[in-house]
Amino acid sequence: MLLVVMLIGMAAALLVYGMVDTDSLVLQRNNNVAAAFEQAKQALIGRAVVDLNRPGSLPCPDIDNDGVLTLNVDYFSGGVCARLIGRLPWRTLGLPDLRDDAGERLWYALSDMFSDNAVAGPLNSDTQGNRTVYRDSTAVTLTSQAVAVIFAPGTTLAGQIRDGSAVMCSTTGTTIARTLCAANYLEATGGANNATVAGPYIEARRSATYNDQLFVITTSELIPPVEQRVALELRTILQTYKANTACACTNLAGNPSGNTGCYPWADLANGYSDAAPYNPGAENNRGRIPLTAAPRDWGDNPCGSPVPTLPSWFVNNDWRLVVYYSAGRNFLGPDPCATCVDSTLTVDGIAGKQVVILMPGPLLGTPPRSPVPTTDLTYWSYYFDDDWENRDNVNDLFVTPTSTAYTRDRIYTIP
């Protein structure tokens, strides 16, 4: 009897040990995939932030599985992607060769709105991802604003062959190597199919017919850091403008800025500074950063050091329509200010600020925010959170946004 009890005890212990060991192995594998996903996410967002021509854009998928994006292979002139689903371009992103728990490279699907292709339309705070991801079935939407989806394909399932032989690929509608066909790596379930070019995609429990793992990057995750880059670059440009217009503003009648230089007058509607020589009599200190500036235009050289130029992306991607700009009266040119209430700007009750730049955060709800009515600045009330001082556009008082949400408005000042 004692021997039987001992044997039963040993068997139970072995069974429990085996279960714990298996669970630990699964947990470790899941942790490894999660770490790979996080590395990929940070690299993609970092790339979007530093892009020189189209801030916020993401690289095309790698369709030939070499990790490097090559012109006329993975993308074409103008940034047009060869396909919007492929593998993560890990070499181009400066990443290690990320793999999932089955040793497979990560796959990657991209929203056309966030590609390098300008034909996709302007890319700014109003731009939304347009890839839908479901959870378990099409009855539950995880998001309809995915900018990018990263996939860990897992092991092969029935019907999937991952060798170099050619096959008619359902993803592309062409004959390509099986290793380049998404259908040999990604599955369909619950009414959605991860092996399609534009989705919708699905996150579901593992089964005998589905073992993909997904990681989604949404509009609300991508836009805030991109906005920060835009705001900081514009702040530097405005500071350089002021420094290099010093002699143009020295001792001019009615110029309270003395010999310290000045900022451009704001634009209300048409892209020109609302002050002489463009719109004399308007003299707005609140509105947009002008595309054609007064008292000196972008690129002028009044003092031996050229006034900076605005980056092309600021115009081409309509950032000018979503960035709010205000300068204090003491830091503007000689014209009388029609809209100034105080001599400087006040932020959080503290006067003396020279410039305020407000970034609205990503568009999360349904317009009226977009499209922007370019001739009516009353739309600012749709752009900013419930801090009325930032929404009213009628005085020189501003506040740091009270919201703590990641998608909140953000305020940037000089100094």
Backbone torsions as a table, in degrees:
resi	resn	phi	psi	omega
1	MET	NA	-44.5	179.5
2	LEU	-62.1	-40.4	178.9
3	LEU	-63.2	-41.2	178.7
4	VAL	-62.8	-44.1	179.1
5	VAL	-61.2	-42.5	-179.8
6	MET	-63.1	-43.1	-179.6
7	LEU	-64.7	-41.9	177.6
8	ILE	-62.3	-42.1	179.5
9	GLY	-62.0	-43.4	179.1
10	MET	-64.4	-41.1	179.6
11	ALA	-63.6	-42.3	179.0
12	ALA	-63.9	-41.7	180.0
13	ALA	-63.0	-42.6	178.8
14	LEU	-64.0	-39.0	179.4
15	LEU	-64.5	-45.6	178.8
16	VAL	-63.6	-44.0	179.5
17	TYR	-59.8	-43.1	179.1
18	GLY	-63.4	-39.1	178.8
19	MET	-66.4	-44.9	179.6
20	VAL	-62.5	-42.6	-178.4
21	ASP	-63.4	-42.5	179.5
22	THR	-65.7	-43.8	178.7
23	ASP	-62.0	-40.5	179.0
24	SER	-64.0	-39.2	-180.0
25	LEU	-65.8	-43.7	177.8
26	VAL	-62.4	-43.7	179.6
27	LEU	-61.4	-43.2	179.5
28	GLN	-62.9	-42.4	178.8
29	ARG	-63.0	-43.0	178.3
30	ASN	-63.1	-38.7	177.9
31	ASN	-64.6	-38.5	179.0
32	ASN	-64.7	-41.4	178.2
33	VAL	-66.0	-42.5	179.0
34	ALA	-60.5	-39.9	178.7
35	ALA	-65.9	-39.4	177.3
36	ALA	-64.7	-42.3	177.2
37	PHE	-59.1	-44.7	-177.8
38	GLU	-65.0	-40.9	175.8
39	GLN	-60.4	-43.8	179.9
40	ALA	-63.8	-43.4	179.7
41	LYS	-59.8	-49.5	-177.7
42	GLN	-62.9	-38.6	179.3
43	ALA	-66.8	-41.0	-179.7
44	LEU	-66.6	-45.8	179.2
45	ILE	-65.0	-39.9	177.3
46	GLY	-60.4	-40.5	178.7
47	ARG	-65.0	-40.3	178.6
48	ALA	-62.9	-38.1	-177.6
49	VAL	-68.1	-40.5	-172.7
50	VAL	-92.4	-1.8	-177.6
51	ASP	-57.1	128.7	-174.1
52	LEU	-81.0	-26.0	-173.2
53	ASN	-105.0	-26.2	-175.3
54	ARG	-150.2	73.5	-177.1
55	PRO	-52.1	132.3	-178.0
56	GLY	101.6	-12.5	-177.6
57	SER	-79.3	155.6	-179.1
58	LEU	-120.0	156.5	-177.8
59	PRO	-70.6	156.5	174.9
60	CYS	-67.4	156.5	171.0
61	PRO	-65.0	152.5	176.9
62	ASP	-88.7	113.5	-173.6
63	ILE	-97.6	-9.4	179.2
64	ASP	-111.6	9.2	170.6
65	ASN	63.0	35.4	173.7
66	ASP	-110.1	1.0	177.1
67	GLY	81.1	-7.1	-175.3
68	VAL	-117.9	134.9	175.8
69	LEU	-84.5	124.0	-174.9
70	THR	-121.0	133.7	178.1
71	LEU	-60.1	137.5	-179.5
72	ASN	69.5	7.7	171.3
73	VAL	-118.9	-64.6	-179.1
74	ASP	-91.3	-24.8	178.2
75	TYR	-151.3	166.3	-177.5
76	PHE	-123.6	176.5	-179.4
77	SER	-53.3	137.5	-178.4
78	GLY	87.9	2.1	177.9
79	GLY	83.6	14.4	179.2
80	VAL	-72.2	124.0	-179.5
81	CYS	-76.0	140.0	175.3
82	ALA	-63.3	-40.2	172.5
83	ARG	-147.7	155.2	-179.8
84	LEU	-97.4	10.2	169.7
85	ILE	-140.2	138.4	-179.3
86	GLY	-178.7	-156.0	178.1
87	ARG	-91.0	159.1	177.1
88	LEU	-64.8	127.6	-179.2
89	PRO	-77.8	74.6	-168.3
90	TRP	-66.3	-37.1	178.8
91	ARG	-66.8	-44.6	179.7
92	THR	-61.4	-34.2	179.5
93	LEU	-83.3	-3.0	-179.8
94	GLY	73.4	29.0	-178.4
95	LEU	-100.4	160.0	167.0
96	PRO	-69.1	170.3	-179.2
97	ASP	-74.9	83.8	-174.7
98	LEU	-67.5	136.5	-179.6
99	ARG	-132.8	157.9	176.2
100	ASP	-92.2	-169.4	-176.0
101	ASP	-70.2	-12.9	175.9
102	ALA	-99.3	5.0	-179.1
103	GLY	80.9	12.5	-179.0
104	GLU	-93.1	146.1	175.1
105	ARG	-69.2	154.7	-179.1
106	LEU	-75.7	141.7	172.3
107	TRP	-97.2	165.2	-168.6
108	TYR	-154.8	127.6	176.4
109	ALA	-118.5	141.9	-171.8
110	LEU	-124.4	138.3	170.9
111	SER	-71.5	132.5	-179.7
112	ASP	-62.1	-24.6	-179.8
113	MET	-66.2	-20.9	-176.8
114	PHE	-112.2	17.0	175.2
115	SER	-79.8	172.4	177.6
116	ASP	-75.4	-6.1	-176.3
117	ASN	-78.3	112.0	-177.2
118	ALA	-65.2	-21.3	179.3
119	VAL	-63.7	-21.2	178.4
120	ALA	-64.7	-16.9	179.7
121	GLY	113.8	169.7	-179.9
122	PRO	-59.4	147.1	178.2
123	LEU	-121.1	109.9	179.5
124	ASN	-154.8	-162.1	-176.4
125	SER	-60.4	-24.2	-179.5
126	ASP	-83.2	-10.9	-174.7
127	THR	-76.6	136.3	-179.9
128	GLN	-120.1	141.6	170.8
129	GLY	-62.7	149.8	-175.4
130	ASN	-127.9	24.3	175.6
131	ARG	-102.0	129.8	-178.9
132	THR	-96.0	136.2	176.4
133	VAL	-125.8	126.7	178.1
134	TYR	-100.0	162.2	174.2
135	ARG	-117.8	119.0	177.4
136	ASP	71.8	-45.8	177.5
137	SER	-158.6	171.0	-178.7
138	THR	-69.8	-1.4	176.7
139	ALA	-79.0	-17.1	-177.3
140	VAL	-124.8	114.2	-179.8
141	THR	-92.0	120.1	175.5
142	LEU	-74.8	-46.6	173.8
143	THR	-162.1	151.4	171.1
144	SER	-113.4	10.2	-177.8
145	GLN	-124.0	37.6	177.4
146	ALA	-70.9	129.6	173.9
147	VAL	-84.9	-39.2	178.5
148	ALA	-150.6	150.5	175.7
149	VAL	-128.1	129.9	178.9
150	ILE	-109.5	135.3	-175.4
151	PHE	-120.1	137.0	164.5
152	ALA	-103.7	112.3	-168.7
153	PRO	-77.0	-22.8	-179.3
154	GLY	73.0	-168.9	-177.1
155	THR	-73.9	164.2	178.4
156	THR	-67.5	143.5	175.2
157	LEU	-115.8	177.5	-177.0
158	ALA	-56.2	130.1	179.1
159	GLY	91.1	-10.4	179.9
160	GLN	-96.2	128.7	177.1
161	ILE	-127.9	126.2	-173.8
162	ARG	-117.3	60.7	174.4
163	ASP	-119.2	-175.7	-174.7
164	GLY	-85.2	2.4	-179.0
165	SER	-69.8	157.1	-176.6
166	ALA	-84.6	148.8	179.4
167	VAL	-152.2	151.7	171.0
168	MET	-73.5	111.2	-172.4
169	CYS	-90.4	126.2	-179.7
170	SER	-67.8	-24.9	-179.6
171	THR	-69.9	-40.7	-173.9
172	THR	-104.5	-20.7	-174.7
173	GLY	73.3	17.1	179.9
174	THR	-131.5	167.9	176.9
175	THR	-89.1	117.3	179.9
176	ILE	-140.4	172.3	177.4
177	ALA	-63.1	142.7	-180.0
178	ARG	-57.0	-32.5	-178.8
179	THR	-69.4	-12.7	-179.1
180	LEU	-106.9	2.0	-177.1
181	CYS	-99.0	119.3	-175.4
182	ALA	-59.6	-30.2	-177.1
183	ALA	-65.0	-19.5	176.5
184	ASN	-84.6	1.3	-177.8
185	TYR	-130.2	-32.9	-173.7
186	LEU	-117.5	148.6	-170.2
187	GLU	-117.7	170.5	173.7
188	ALA	-112.2	145.2	173.6
189	THR	-166.2	157.0	173.4
190	GLY	58.5	21.7	177.6
191	GLY	92.6	3.7	178.1
192	ALA	-130.9	161.9	-172.5
193	ASN	-137.4	117.1	-179.1
194	ASN	-73.6	-12.2	-177.0
195	ALA	-92.3	15.5	179.6
196	THR	-98.0	159.3	-175.8
197	VAL	-68.9	-41.3	-173.8
198	ALA	-120.6	12.1	179.8
199	GLY	76.7	-163.3	4.3
200	PRO	-69.6	154.7	-178.0
201	TYR	-106.8	171.0	-175.3
202	ILE	-145.7	140.8	172.5
203	GLU	-109.4	123.3	-175.7
204	ALA	-145.9	171.0	178.1
205	ARG	-71.0	150.3	177.7
206	ARG	-66.7	144.9	178.0
207	SER	-151.7	-174.1	178.8
208	ALA	-68.4	-16.6	-176.9
209	THR	-120.6	4.7	-177.7
210	TYR	-152.1	126.4	176.2
211	ASN	-144.6	20.5	176.6
212	ASP	-68.9	147.8	167.2
213	GLN	-118.8	140.2	-173.3
214	LEU	-122.2	151.7	170.6
215	PHE	-137.7	128.6	-172.5
216	VAL	-113.2	135.0	170.4
217	ILE	-108.7	123.4	-175.8
218	THR	-104.9	168.5	177.0
219	THR	-55.2	-44.5	-175.4
220	SER	-67.7	-20.3	176.0
221	GLU	-85.5	-34.3	-172.4
222	LEU	-85.1	-41.9	-170.9
223	ILE	-65.2	-42.9	-177.0
224	PRO	-56.3	-47.4	177.6
225	PRO	-67.1	-30.2	176.1
226	VAL	-67.5	-41.9	176.3
227	GLU	-59.3	-40.0	179.4
228	GLN	-61.2	-44.2	177.7
229	ARG	-59.8	-45.8	-178.9
230	VAL	-60.5	-46.7	-177.8
231	ALA	-63.4	-43.0	-178.6
232	LEU	-67.3	-37.5	177.8
233	GLU	-67.7	-41.5	178.3
234	LEU	-65.9	-37.2	177.9
235	ARG	-61.5	-42.9	177.8
236	THR	-64.1	-41.0	179.0
237	ILE	-61.9	-43.2	179.8
238	LEU	-66.2	-39.3	177.4
239	GLN	-62.9	-40.0	178.3
240	THR	-68.4	-37.9	176.2
241	TYR	-57.0	-49.7	-178.8
242	LYS	-61.7	-43.4	-178.4
243	ALA	-64.6	-34.8	-174.1
244	ASN	-96.8	6.1	171.7
245	THR	-109.6	14.5	-174.1
246	ALA	-55.0	-52.2	-175.8
247	CYS	-69.9	-26.4	-180.0
248	ALA	-71.0	-18.8	-176.7
249	CYS	-111.0	1.4	-175.3
250	THR	-75.2	127.5	171.3
251	ASN	58.1	23.5	173.7
252	LEU	-80.4	141.2	-175.8
253	ALA	-57.2	132.8	176.5
254	GLY	77.9	9.0	-178.9
255	ASN	-96.0	103.8	-178.6
256	PRO	-73.1	-8.4	-177.6
257	SER	-81.0	-4.7	177.0
258	GLY	58.8	-128.5	-178.6
259	ASN	-105.8	24.1	-175.9
260	THR	-95.6	2.5	-178.9
261	GLY	85.5	176.8	-177.0
262	CYS	-151.2	162.6	176.7
263	TYR	-94.6	163.1	177.5
264	PRO	-71.2	148.4	172.5
265	TRP	-67.6	148.5	-177.0
266	ALA	-73.3	162.1	177.1
267	ASP	-108.9	132.4	179.0
268	LEU	-90.3	-39.3	-171.0
269	ALA	-149.7	-36.8	-165.0
270	ASN	-108.5	7.0	179.0
271	GLY	94.0	-10.2	-179.6
272	TYR	-102.5	146.0	172.2
273	SER	-56.7	134.4	178.0
274	ASP	-86.1	77.3	176.9
275	ALA	-173.3	165.6	178.3
276	ALA	-61.3	141.3	11.2
277	PRO	-92.3	0.2	-170.4
278	TYR	-89.0	-52.7	-178.7
279	ASN	-130.6	65.4	-177.8
280	PRO	-61.2	140.1	-178.5
281	GLY	97.9	-17.5	179.5
282	ALA	-88.1	-55.9	174.3
283	GLU	45.8	66.2	177.9
284	ASN	-91.5	135.1	174.0
285	ASN	-104.7	1.8	-179.4
286	ARG	-134.1	136.6	177.9
287	GLY	155.3	-116.3	-179.6
288	ARG	-116.9	161.3	169.2
289	ILE	-71.8	124.6	-173.7
290	PRO	-73.3	148.1	173.9
291	LEU	-82.0	-30.0	173.1
292	THR	-121.2	114.4	-163.3
293	ALA	-105.5	152.8	171.0
294	ALA	-131.0	146.8	13.2
295	PRO	-80.9	-14.1	175.6
296	ARG	-128.2	139.7	-178.3
297	ASP	-81.3	160.9	177.2
298	TRP	-58.6	133.8	179.2
299	GLY	89.8	-10.3	175.3
300	ASP	-64.1	162.7	-179.3
301	ASN	-134.6	72.6	-174.3
302	PRO	-79.8	-19.2	-170.2
303	CYS	-130.3	16.0	-178.4
304	GLY	94.4	-17.2	175.0
305	SER	-121.4	121.4	-171.9
306	PRO	-66.0	143.5	169.0
307	VAL	-66.2	138.2	-178.0
308	PRO	-65.6	165.0	173.3
309	THR	-105.7	155.1	175.3
310	LEU	-77.4	140.3	178.4
311	PRO	-64.9	148.7	-176.7
312	SER	-60.4	-33.9	-178.6
313	TRP	-64.6	-25.9	-179.5
314	PHE	-63.4	-35.7	178.5
315	VAL	-88.0	-50.2	-171.9
316	ASN	-63.8	-30.6	-178.0
317	ASN	-106.0	13.8	173.4
318	ASP	60.0	28.0	172.0
319	TRP	-61.8	-27.9	-179.5
320	ARG	-60.3	-24.3	-177.1
321	LEU	-87.4	-12.7	-176.3
322	VAL	-116.0	-4.9	-179.9
323	VAL	-99.6	125.6	177.6
324	TYR	-94.4	138.3	-174.5
325	TYR	-135.8	137.0	173.8
326	SER	-144.5	141.4	177.1
327	ALA	-126.0	142.8	179.5
328	GLY	-72.9	151.6	-177.2
329	ARG	-56.8	-38.2	-177.7
330	ASN	-67.5	-8.0	-174.5
331	PHE	-121.9	21.3	177.2
332	LEU	-113.5	177.0	-176.1
333	GLY	-75.5	-166.5	-168.9
334	PRO	-76.8	-15.9	-177.2
335	ASP	-64.4	149.4	172.5
336	PRO	-67.3	137.5	-175.8
337	CYS	-87.8	120.9	-177.5
338	ALA	-78.4	-23.8	-173.5
339	THR	-113.2	-7.7	-177.5
340	CYS	-67.5	137.9	174.8
341	VAL	-105.1	-37.5	179.7
342	ASP	-126.9	169.9	-178.9
343	SER	-77.1	-24.3	176.7
344	THR	-134.3	174.3	176.7
345	LEU	-92.3	146.5	179.7
346	THR	-115.3	126.4	179.1
347	VAL	-122.6	124.0	-179.2
348	ASP	55.1	37.8	177.1
349	GLY	82.1	0.5	-178.5
350	ILE	-109.0	117.3	-179.4
351	ALA	-81.2	171.2	174.6
352	GLY	104.8	-3.3	178.6
353	LYS	-71.9	140.5	-179.3
354	GLN	-85.4	-45.3	-174.2
355	VAL	-139.0	145.1	170.1
356	VAL	-123.7	131.4	171.1
357	ILE	-118.9	126.0	178.8
358	LEU	-113.1	129.3	175.6
359	MET	-109.2	133.4	-168.8
360	PRO	-85.4	-6.6	-173.5
361	GLY	78.0	172.7	-177.7
362	PRO	-69.9	152.3	174.6
363	LEU	-74.8	113.4	-174.4
364	LEU	-105.4	-26.7	-176.8
365	GLY	-108.5	-158.0	178.5
366	THR	-86.7	139.0	173.3
367	PRO	-49.6	149.4	64.4
368	PRO	-89.6	-4.5	-176.1
369	ARG	-57.0	-34.3	-177.7
370	SER	-134.9	139.2	3.8
371	PRO	-74.2	153.9	-174.6
372	VAL	-76.7	128.7	171.2
373	PRO	-76.1	100.0	-168.7
374	THR	-67.3	-13.7	-178.1
375	THR	-104.9	11.4	-175.6
376	ASP	-144.0	107.6	-177.8
377	LEU	-79.0	1.2	174.8
378	THR	-65.3	-13.1	178.3
379	TYR	-67.1	-13.6	179.0
380	TRP	-58.6	-28.8	179.2
381	SER	-64.3	-21.1	176.4
382	TYR	-84.3	-20.4	-172.2
383	TYR	-85.6	-35.5	-169.3
384	PHE	-106.1	159.6	-175.9
385	ASP	-67.1	-166.3	-171.4
386	ASP	-80.2	20.0	175.0
387	ASP	-88.1	97.8	-169.9
388	TRP	-61.5	-31.0	179.6
389	GLU	-58.1	-29.5	-179.7
390	ASN	-89.5	-12.4	-174.1
391	ARG	-101.6	-20.3	-166.6
392	ASP	-80.4	-26.4	178.3
393	ASN	57.3	32.8	-178.0
394	VAL	-126.4	-1.1	179.5
395	ASN	-151.6	-177.1	-177.4
396	ASP	-103.1	27.9	-179.3
397	LEU	-107.5	130.4	179.8
398	PHE	-136.6	161.7	177.4
399	VAL	-136.2	152.4	169.6
400	THR	-66.4	128.8	-177.3
401	PRO	-51.3	135.2	-177.1
402	THR	-79.2	-21.9	-179.1
403	SER	-66.0	144.7	174.8
404	THR	-105.9	3.8	179.3
405	ALA	-64.3	147.5	179.3
406	TYR	-61.3	-28.0	-177.1
407	THR	-90.2	11.8	-175.8
408	ARG	-65.9	165.4	168.1
409	ASP	-63.3	156.0	174.9
410	ARG	-134.4	140.1	-177.5
411	ILE	-113.5	136.8	178.6
412	TYR	-127.4	138.5	-173.7
413	THR	-129.2	160.6	166.6
414	ILE	-125.5	127.2	-7.6
415	PRO	-74.3	NA	NA
